[in-house]
Each structure stands twice: as structure tokens, then as C-alpha cells.
Amino acid sequence: MELVKQTAPARANKPSNKPWLWIPSLYFGQGIPYVVVMTLSVIMYKNYGFSNTDIALYTSWLYLPWVIKPLWSPFIDMYRTKRFWIVGLQLVIGAALALVALTTSLPHFFQISLAIFWLMAFSSATHDIAADGFYMLGLEEHQQAAFVGVRSTFYRLAMIAGQGGLVYLAGYLTHATGNVQLAWSVVFAILAGLFIALFLYHYFILPKPKDDRPSIQGAGISPLQEFVATFASFFKKKDILVILGFLLLFRLGEAQLLKLAAPFLLDPVAKGGLGLSTEQVGLVYGTIGVIALTLGGLLGGFIISRFGLKRCLWIMVLSVHLPDLVFVYLATALPSSIYVIAGGIALEQFGYGFGFASYMLYMIMVSDGAHKTAHYAICTGFMALGMMLPGMASGWIQQMLGYQHFFIWVCIATIPAFIMAALVKIDPEFGKKAEA
């Protein structure tokens, strides 16, 4: 019986045997709208001369769709296929990017562009729900583990392309033409062309998994009942309190460290920082650190696919949290050597990338079932909450303690993650590639 259960989906999902054809492009496309809404919009409005008060206030609200996306995630399960949502929303995002490109010179561009960015943000958050659900439907269990690092890598490449390449292009065109509106119009026209290309590519390339179908199929099923049932089934999961504790507390220390890492590198030695220049931070943290983070994520996904999540969990929890001691060392020794600093950052980021693969696979495991797309979105909502709340308090804590004692506190704050890791229950075979 078990052999039939394992082999039938493999035949039904035969197109997904070529995940390299669609996972890199899907997750690169997932990252671009987020960068546009959260980073490019801020820089563009600054170039236009809008006040910091207006920029911070209005662009901060654009984050809301990603925070509340679990509220409408059940509807993505109820209606149409995940493939339909992915392809359709890429077309909508492409059209939204084109609208920004066409309106950069209009008198009320600020108000018009904000409305377009709201449309783009909701479309992108919904696209995230569908893409993450499709990832679980389009891949076998061991493939999900093996490619978890690949999806993270291409998402991060989108972040680098947006925050680096496109910002550089906008600045270059502004200086070359003397026309800031034209510069940003070109940037958004390029982005619109990219998303139209992604729409066409994924329309033909994305596989059609057998299980990618609406959850409402029989007559007489109320959408409201299905909506309530989706949330209820998540919170009725066995050991739900342990699940929520793990999701909320796994990165309690790291959530605080991430908010203060860059300020620590930039602050002068007199204030307890390392006194690096912005360019050095870009090299050490934004380039070397991202490369190490990416390599760690790739290795983490590969290791889980070989040995399974349960066997790897403890070494991955240790790899996320023990390297936080690097920042204790840096804040104590205050080294001036850029090589020492870069080596420490690379070690910490590699460990974080390697261990975070276990967190992503745990969310996939928890989400398995009839409503896996919606349940994964709920998991990511708790993940965001577990990052947001500690991060909000981290600045105040650092000011009270100073950098050295703050990083010691960060290490202490990792203890709940170890407690929750001891409590979670994981199938020994989950994530492990089945033997032929």
C-alpha cells in the first residue's frame, strides 16, 4: 500500500522531475516585487524630493499585505489552481510595473504610484501564497528538502538585483540624462518586460501536478464554511502549542541581532561599533555575507535531503545560534582588520543559512494536508510575527545595554529555540530522499 502511495504521485507529477526549469525563475520572480515595493519605491520617492516623513509613513503601509496574507490564503486553496494564480498574478504585476513606468511624469505621481504599489503589494503577497503552495505540490518530499536552498538563493539574487543593479541603473540614467522621471520610467519598463517574460515562460513551463486543484469541488460546500474549516484545521493540529512555540521562538535571538548588525558595523568605535564605511559594509555584509548565507542554505537543503529533517535538526539549530558568539567577539575585541571582520560575518551568515533550511522544512511538514497552501501561509505569518516583535524591541535593548552586552543577551535569547527543538515531533523519514 505504501509503495503505491509513493510511486503514483511521481508518475502524475512527471513534469516536476525538471524543477531546475521553474524553481529558480519562480522564486526570482517572487523576490522582485517585494524589492520594488519595499526598497525601490523609497529610493525613487527620495530622488523625487518627497519628505522623509511622507516616504516612511506611506511606504511602511505597503508592508501590510505580507503581514496579513494568511487571512485570504484559504481562498487560494478554494478557487482555481495554484498554477493559475501564479501565472495570472505575474501578468497583473507586469501590468502594474508598466503603469508606474507610464506615469512617472504625471503631476500627482506620488498618489498614483502609491495606489499602483498597493495593487502590486497585494498581488505579490498572493503570488507568494500560490508559489509556496505550488512548491509543495510540484515536488516530491525529498525534492522539497533538496531545493529549499535553491529557492532561497534565487530569492536573494532578486534582492541583490533590485537593491543593487536597478538602483545603480536609475542613478546612472539620472546623471546621464538629467531627468529623474525618465530614469525611473526606464527602470520600471525593464521590470515590466521582465514580468511579461516570466508570465509567458511559466505559462508554458510550469508543471501541472495532479494534486493542484481547488479544495471546493463538490456542490453545496459553503466558501465561508471552507474558510473557517481551513483555519480551524490548522489550530486543531496535534501539538499545536509546540508548533506555534517553535515558529515564534526559533529566531528570537536572531531577530534582534539582524536589526542591529548593520548599525553595529557602521557605528564608530567610540560608540562600541566597528567603524566601517558604507562601502565596506556593502562588501562585508551585503556581498561576502550574502554569498556565505546562500552557500549555507544550499548545503542545508542538500544535507536534509540525504539524512532527513529529524536527524539534522539539532546540528542545524546549533549552526543558527552558536555563530551569534561571533558578534560577542567582534563587540569585545573591536578588531580593525577587515579580513577578521569579514571572516566572522561569513561564519555567522553561513551558519544561519545552513540552519534556517530546517525551519523552512519544518513549516512545510506542519503544512502538509488538505489545505497545505493556506497552512503554509499561516506558518509564514507566525514566522513574520516572530521576527517583527523582537526586532521592534531590539533597538531599545541595545541602547540600554551597549553592543557587547546586547550580543550576550542575544545569545541568551536563543535558549528558547533549543527548548522548542527538544519538544517538536518530526517523522524520521520526512525530507529524506527515498532509496530506490
ZALUM-599581 format. One record per residue (C-alpha): x, y, z; residue in three letters. Coordinates in steps of 0.05 Angstrom, whole numbers, padded with zeros to 5 digits, always signed. Layout:
BEGIN
XYZALA;...
// end
This chain:
BEGIN
+00000+00000+00000MET;+00056+00048+00018GLU;+00092+00033-00048LEU;+00031+00053-00088VAL;+00024+00116-00047LYS;+00096+00136-00063GLN;+00100+00118-00136THR;+00034+00143-00162ALA;+00046+00216-00148PRO;+00114+00211-00181ALA;+00082+00189-00246ARG;+00027+00241-00240ALA;+00077+00296-00228ASN;+00126+00275-00282LYS;+00139+00347-00306PRO;+00165+00365-00237SER;+00224+00319-00248ASN;+00256+00380-00280LYS;+00250+00430-00223PRO;+00311+00469-00246TRP;+00268+00494-00304LEU;+00220+00531-00259TRP;+00242+00538-00186ILE;+00298+00589-00199PRO;+00253+00633-00243SER;+00193+00626-00197LEU;+00229+00649-00135TYR;+00269+00703-00171PHE;+00202+00729-00194GLY;+00175+00724-00123GLN;+00231+00768-00096GLY;+00228+00825-00147ILE;+00160+00856-00129PRO;+00179+00856-00055TYR;+00243+00894-00071VAL;+00205+00943-00115VAL;+00152+00959-00062VAL;+00198+00959-00001MET;+00263+00988-00028THR;+00259+01018-00098LEU;+00197+01058-00080SER;+00234+01091-00022VAL;+00295+01109-00064ILE;+00252+01133-00122MET;+00210+01179-00077TYR;+00274+01205-00046LYS;+00300+01221-00116ASN;+00236+01258-00130TYR;+00247+01302-00068GLY;+00190+01279-00024PHE;+00199+01287+00051SER;+00226+01231+00095ASN;+00163+01235+00137THR;+00117+01221+00078ASP;+00163+01168+00049ILE;+00169+01130+00115ALA;+00095+01135+00132LEU;+00065+01114+00066TYR;+00115+01062+00043THR;+00112+01028+00112SER;+00038+01014+00100TRP;+00057+00977+00036LEU;+00084+00920+00080TYR;+00015+00905+00107LEU;-00006+00855+00052PRO;+00052+00808+00071TRP;+00034+00812+00145VAL;-00040+00795+00136ILE;-00035+00748+00076LYS;-00056+00687+00118PRO;-00126+00719+00123LEU;-00141+00707+00049TRP;-00095+00647+00037SER;-00154+00597+00043PRO;-00186+00628-00018PHE;-00125+00610-00059ILE;-00137+00538-00039ASP;-00212+00542-00053MET;-00213+00570-00123TYR;-00174+00552-00186ARG;-00105+00521-00186THR;-00040+00548-00156LYS;-00012+00548-00227ARG;-00069+00593-00249PHE;-00056+00642-00193TRP;+00019+00644-00205ILE;+00014+00657-00280VAL;-00045+00706-00274GLY;-00013+00747-00218LEU;+00053+00753-00256GLN;+00014+00785-00313LEU;-00020+00832-00263VAL;+00047+00851-00232ILE;+00076+00863-00301GLY;+00018+00909-00318ALA;+00027+00946-00252ALA;+00101+00957-00265LEU;+00083+00983-00335ALA;+00033+01032-00304LEU;+00087+01060-00259VAL;+00133+01069-00319ALA;+00079+01106-00357LEU;+00060+01154-00300THR;+00128+01178-00274THR;+00118+01247-00305SER;+00046+01259-00283LEU;+00031+01316-00233PRO;+00002+01270-00180HIS;+00053+01214-00189PHE;+00062+01204-00114PHE;-00012+01188-00102GLN;-00019+01149-00167ILE;+00043+01107-00156SER;+00023+01091-00084LEU;-00043+01064-00109ALA;-00007+01022-00161ILE;+00043+00997-00108PHE;-00016+00976-00064TRP;-00043+00934-00122LEU;+00027+00906-00133MET;+00037+00890-00060ALA;-00028+00851-00053PHE;-00014+00816-00119SER;+00056+00798-00097SER;+00034+00773-00028ALA;-00020+00730-00061THR;+00032+00705-00112HIS;+00076+00684-00053ASP;+00019+00642-00025ILE;+00007+00607-00091ALA;+00081+00597-00106ALA;+00096+00567-00038ASP;+00036+00521-00044GLY;+00057+00501-00115PHE;+00127+00485-00090TYR;+00098+00433-00043MET;+00051+00405-00096LEU;+00101+00404-00153GLY;+00158+00368-00117LEU;+00166+00303-00081GLU;+00184+00306-00008GLU;+00259+00295-00017HIS;+00260+00347-00073GLN;+00228+00398-00027GLN;+00286+00389+00020ALA;+00339+00390-00034ALA;+00312+00453-00068PHE;+00298+00494-00006VAL;+00367+00525-00012GLY;+00357+00538-00087VAL;+00293+00576-00077ARG;+00325+00619-00023SER;+00385+00632-00067THR;+00345+00659-00125PHE;+00301+00699-00079TYR;+00364+00732-00052ARG;+00391+00742-00122LEU;+00328+00782-00136ALA;+00341+00824-00075MET;+00412+00838-00098ILE;+00389+00853-00169ALA;+00336+00902-00144GLY;+00375+00936-00088GLN;+00440+00937-00127GLY;+00434+00933-00202GLY;+00369+00971-00212LEU;+00386+01026-00163VAL;+00453+01034-00196TYR;+00419+01038-00265LEU;+00370+01090-00240ALA;+00427+01133-00213GLY;+00468+01125-00277TYR;+00410+01144-00321LEU;+00393+01204-00277THR;+00464+01231-00283HIS;+00468+01215-00358ALA;+00401+01247-00377THR;+00389+01296-00321GLY;+00317+01271-00319ASN;+00298+01232-00257VAL;+00228+01216-00285GLN;+00257+01186-00348LEU;+00308+01146-00309ALA;+00256+01113-00265TRP;+00209+01103-00324SER;+00263+01062-00359VAL;+00276+01021-00296VAL;+00203+01004-00288PHE;+00195+00990-00362ALA;+00251+00939-00356ILE;+00217+00907-00296LEU;+00150+00905-00334ALA;+00184+00870-00392GLY;+00216+00820-00344LEU;+00149+00802-00313PHE;+00114+00795-00380ILE;+00171+00747-00400ALA;+00162+00709-00334LEU;+00087+00704-00347PHE;+00098+00674-00416LEU;+00154+00628-00393TYR;+00115+00600-00334HIS;+00052+00592-00375TYR;+00087+00540-00417PHE;+00140+00512-00368ILE;+00105+00504-00301LEU;+00085+00431-00289PRO;+00013+00411-00276LYS;+00013+00369-00212PRO;-00045+00322-00203LYS;-00060+00350-00133ASP;-00062+00422-00157ASP;-00137+00431-00156ARG;-00189+00473-00118PRO;-00207+00449-00049SER;-00281+00464-00063ILE;-00303+00412-00113GLN;-00370+00385-00091GLY;-00436+00421-00094ALA;-00464+00451-00031GLY;-00398+00470+00001ILE;-00401+00540+00030SER;-00339+00583+00019PRO;-00348+00612+00089LEU;-00350+00542+00118GLN;-00288+00523+00079GLU;-00253+00586+00102PHE;-00268+00573+00175VAL;-00251+00499+00167ALA;-00183+00517+00138THR;-00163+00559+00198PHE;-00195+00511+00247ALA;-00158+00451+00219SER;-00092+00487+00228PHE;-00104+00504+00301PHE;-00130+00433+00313LYS;-00065+00402+00292LYS;-00034+00356+00343LYS;+00016+00392+00389ASP;-00005+00459+00361ILE;+00023+00497+00421LEU;+00091+00466+00409VAL;+00086+00482+00335ILE;+00069+00555+00349LEU;+00124+00559+00401GLY;+00176+00533+00352PHE;+00153+00581+00297LEU;+00153+00642+00344LEU;+00216+00627+00385LEU;+00264+00594+00336PHE;+00293+00661+00315ARG;+00282+00701+00379LEU;+00356+00717+00385GLY;+00370+00723+00311GLU;+00311+00771+00301ALA;+00344+00820+00348GLN;+00414+00810+00320LEU;+00392+00822+00248LEU;+00363+00891+00265LYS;+00428+00915+00298LEU;+00481+00880+00255ALA;+00489+00936+00204ALA;+00486+00993+00256PRO;+00540+00957+00296PHE;+00585+00952+00235LEU;+00574+01026+00218LEU;+00577+01058+00287ASP;+00644+01087+00307PRO;+00690+01051+00356VAL;+00674+01105+00408ALA;+00602+01081+00408LYS;+00622+01008+00412GLY;+00616+00994+00337GLY;+00668+00973+00286LEU;+00670+01039+00248GLY;+00665+01010+00178LEU;+00647+01054+00118SER;+00583+01043+00080THR;+00623+01013+00022GLU;+00658+00964+00070GLN;+00591+00944+00099VAL;+00565+00932+00029GLY;+00625+00887+00015LEU;+00628+00850+00081VAL;+00555+00843+00098TYR;+00520+00853+00032GLY;+00566+00813-00012THR;+00610+00765+00027ILE;+00556+00754+00078GLY;+00502+00740+00026VAL;+00547+00691-00011ILE;+00561+00654+00054ALA;+00487+00655+00071LEU;+00469+00627+00003THR;+00521+00571+00006LEU;+00497+00552+00076GLY;+00426+00548+00051GLY;+00444+00505-00008LEU;+00485+00457+00036LEU;+00429+00455+00088GLY;+00377+00434+00037GLY;+00424+00381+00009PHE;+00441+00352+00078ILE;+00367+00346+00098ILE;+00351+00311+00032SER;+00405+00259+00049ARG;+00392+00247+00123PHE;+00322+00274+00138GLY;+00299+00334+00180LEU;+00295+00297+00247LYS;+00367+00273+00244ARG;+00393+00341+00223CYS;+00351+00386+00268LEU;+00398+00393+00327TRP;+00461+00407+00286ILE;+00421+00459+00248MET;+00394+00493+00310VAL;+00465+00497+00336LEU;+00490+00524+00269SER;+00439+00580+00271VAL;+00453+00603+00342HIS;+00524+00586+00363LEU;+00555+00632+00310PRO;+00520+00691+00345ASP;+00581+00687+00391LEU;+00619+00718+00332VAL;+00585+00784+00347PHE;+00603+00778+00421VAL;+00676+00771+00400TYR;+00672+00828+00350LEU;+00639+00874+00401ALA;+00691+00855+00454THR;+00756+00855+00412ALA;+00734+00910+00363LEU;+00783+00885+00310PRO;+00807+00934+00257SER;+00825+00881+00206SER;+00773+00878+00151ILE;+00793+00805+00139TYR;+00778+00785+00210VAL;+00711+00821+00208ILE;+00693+00791+00140ALA;+00712+00722+00164GLY;+00669+00729+00226GLY;+00609+00754+00186ILE;+00617+00699+00135ALA;+00618+00646+00190LEU;+00555+00674+00224GLU;+00517+00681+00158GLN;+00537+00612+00133PHE;+00512+00581+00198GLY;+00447+00620+00194TYR;+00435+00599+00122GLY;+00452+00526+00137PHE;+00407+00521+00198GLY;+00349+00562+00170PHE;+00336+00506+00119ALA;+00310+00464+00177SER;+00260+00519+00196TYR;+00232+00523+00125MET;+00226+00447+00120LEU;+00191+00445+00188TYR;+00139+00494+00162MET;+00129+00450+00100ILE;+00120+00389+00145MET;+00069+00425+00190VAL;+00031+00450+00129SER;+00022+00381+00098ASP;-00050+00362+00087GLY;-00113+00383+00050ALA;-00101+00457+00060HIS;-00025+00459+00054LYS;-00022+00525+00015THR;-00064+00563+00067ALA;-00030+00528+00125HIS;+00039+00546+00099TYR;+00017+00619+00093ALA;-00006+00616+00165ILE;+00062+00589+00185CYS;+00097+00646+00149THR;+00051+00695+00185GLY;+00075+00668+00252PHE;+00146+00669+00225MET;+00139+00743+00208ALA;+00109+00757+00277LEU;+00167+00720+00310GLY;+00215+00767+00273MET;+00175+00832+00279MET;+00161+00835+00353LEU;+00233+00820+00378PRO;+00261+00866+00325GLY;+00217+00923+00348MET;+00247+00920+00418ALA;+00319+00906+00398SER;+00339+00978+00388GLY;+00316+00998+00457TRP;+00351+00938+00488ILE;+00416+00954+00453GLN;+00414+01027+00476GLN;+00404+01003+00547MET;+00459+00950+00547LEU;+00510+00973+00495GLY;+00533+00929+00438TYR;+00576+00880+00477GLN;+00523+00863+00529HIS;+00468+00866+00476PHE;+00501+00810+00436PHE;+00509+00770+00500ILE;+00435+00779+00512TRP;+00422+00755+00440VAL;+00458+00691+00456CYS;+00417+00682+00519ILE;+00354+00694+00478ALA;+00370+00633+00436THR;+00355+00586+00494ILE;+00280+00581+00479PRO;+00298+00555+00409ALA;+00335+00497+00439PHE;+00277+00482+00487ILE;+00227+00482+00429MET;+00273+00438+00387ALA;+00272+00386+00442ALA;+00196+00387+00443LEU;+00178+00383+00369VAL;+00160+00316+00338LYS;+00185+00300+00269ILE;+00177+00238+00226ASP;+00247+00207+00219PRO;+00236+00199+00143GLU;+00210+00269+00129PHE;+00253+00307+00079GLY;+00296+00246+00066LYS;+00304+00222-00006LYS;+00274+00153-00012ALA;+00321+00097-00031GLU;+00309+00064-00099ALA;
// end
